[in-house]
């Protein structure tokens, strides 16, 4: 069964817990008991959530943070929801559920930080999954052909909460600009002073850490693998340019 069919419902909300579980409960029309939420949130923070819960957290996190980002430029239109459907191919019979959750999240008075912090705790020690979630948000931001200043500020703030430093943020941003608009060395997170052997090692590490199968095993839903595949293509294209510049065989 597709993960989309499980994202809205009382059972999923209770399993997920915390602010993400509460907003799921609101979308499903159920009241989520605060004590239960608090208890499950502790388990989430301790890394005890099962894989199904983490997959739900990834999906709900993209929807909720995407909705919050849609407010970053001070205006919200139906284009954001259309962009989400376009990027992530939401099944027709689940679009109403996704739209309801998106709308509740963008009207929610709380800031995005509380949701980003819960996600950061749930995927603590899994930076590749957090990076993929950030890339999903980049995809939504780019759906209209550009990423404006307010959206970039939002994305950088989320990256900070996820624990990415300045160098990692620069690499992620370069990846999203693509090899046609960014330095391929930046995309790979390397510099031109490195030896060829170190460059090869960095490239292999990126491929290993961002392989789609590994990301699914760590909690990324199958439905989002297109994003991971696009990232792999960008990494490979950047390495091809670096390899030609440096004469790496």
C-alpha positions, 0 to 999 in steps of 0.5 A: 500500500502507498504511504499516502494512504496512511498519512491521515488518521487517528492511528497514525497520529498517535503512533507519530506523536508530538506536534506532527501527530497532533496536526495529523489528528486535526486533519483527521478530525480526531482529538489527540490526547495530550498525555499520549502525545507527550509520552510518544514524543519522548519515545520519538526523541529517544529514537524508538519509533519504528520504521513505519512511523519514521516513514510517516514522519518523513511524508508528513514533515514534507507536507507540513514544512512545505505548507509553512514555506508557502507562507514564507513570501507572505502570500499563499496561493493554490499554486503551492498545492499544485506544485506539491502534487506535481513534484511528488505525484500524489495519487488522485484518491489521496489528493483530498487528504494531502490538501486538507493536511497542507491547508491545516498546516499553513493556517496553523499559528505555530511556527515551523520550528517545532515541527522541524525540531521533532523531525530532527530528533526522529532522524538523529544520526541519519543526516542523509534522510534529513538532507533528502527532506530538505531537498524535497522542500527545495523541489517545492520551492523551485516549482515556480521556476525560482527560489526567492529570498524568503524561501531561501531564508526558510530553507537555511533555518530548517537546515540549521535545525537539522544540524547542517553547518555552513559548508554543508548548506553551501553544498546542498544549495549548490546541488539544487542549483545544478551543474549548469549553475554551480561549481561541481566541486561545491556540489561534491563538498570538496575543494581544488586543493584536494588530491585526486585520491581524496576526491574519489573517496569523497565521491564514493562516500556521497554515492554510498550515503545517498543510495536510494535503497539505503535511504528507504531503509533509514526511513525515507518513503518509496514515494520520494525516491525520484528526489533521491535519484535526481540527487544521484544524477547531480552528484554523478554529473558533478563528478564527471566534470571534476574528473575531466578537469583533474584528469581522473581516470 
